[in-house]
């Protein structure tokens, strides 16, 4: 169950970050509401996950997967350019999450 909650927290955080882009600096009502509500729900779910998973592991997965997925959203839906440096950065984030998971494995 914690893994499912963490996945939901990540997906909701991605949606909130996307809403943040569309909020135009919090000048548009509904994207702004989506941003605040999404981050609130995401943090609540993350807090629940931390009851069962070490914070170093859960937060690394939450932040790393969120970073990688929002980069994908930026490229696919928002028309951001794909560069070798961007791809390398995402790869390093993913490798860091994997390293933390392997280091925390029992």
Residue pairs with C-beta under 8 A, 6 or more apart in sequence:
1 52
2 48
2 49
2 51
2 52
2 53
2 58
5 45
5 48
5 49
6 45
6 46
6 49
6 53
6 58
6 61
6 62
8 45
9 41
9 42
9 43
9 45
9 46
9 49
9 62
10 42
10 61
10 62
10 65
10 66
10 69
12 38
12 41
12 42
12 45
13 38
13 39
13 42
13 62
13 66
14 66
14 69
14 70
14 73
15 34
15 38
16 34
16 35
16 36
16 37
16 38
16 39
16 42
17 35
17 38
17 66
17 70
17 73
18 70
18 73
18 77
19 31
19 32
19 34
19 35
19 38
20 31
20 35
21 31
21 78
22 28
22 31
23 31
23 32
23 34
23 35
24 31
26 32
26 35
46 58
46 59
46 62
49 58
49 62
50 58
54 104
56 100
56 104
57 100
57 101
57 104
60 96
60 97
60 100
60 101
61 97
61 101
64 93
64 94
64 96
64 97
65 97
67 90
67 93
68 90
68 93
68 94
71 80
71 86
71 90
74 80
75 81
75 82
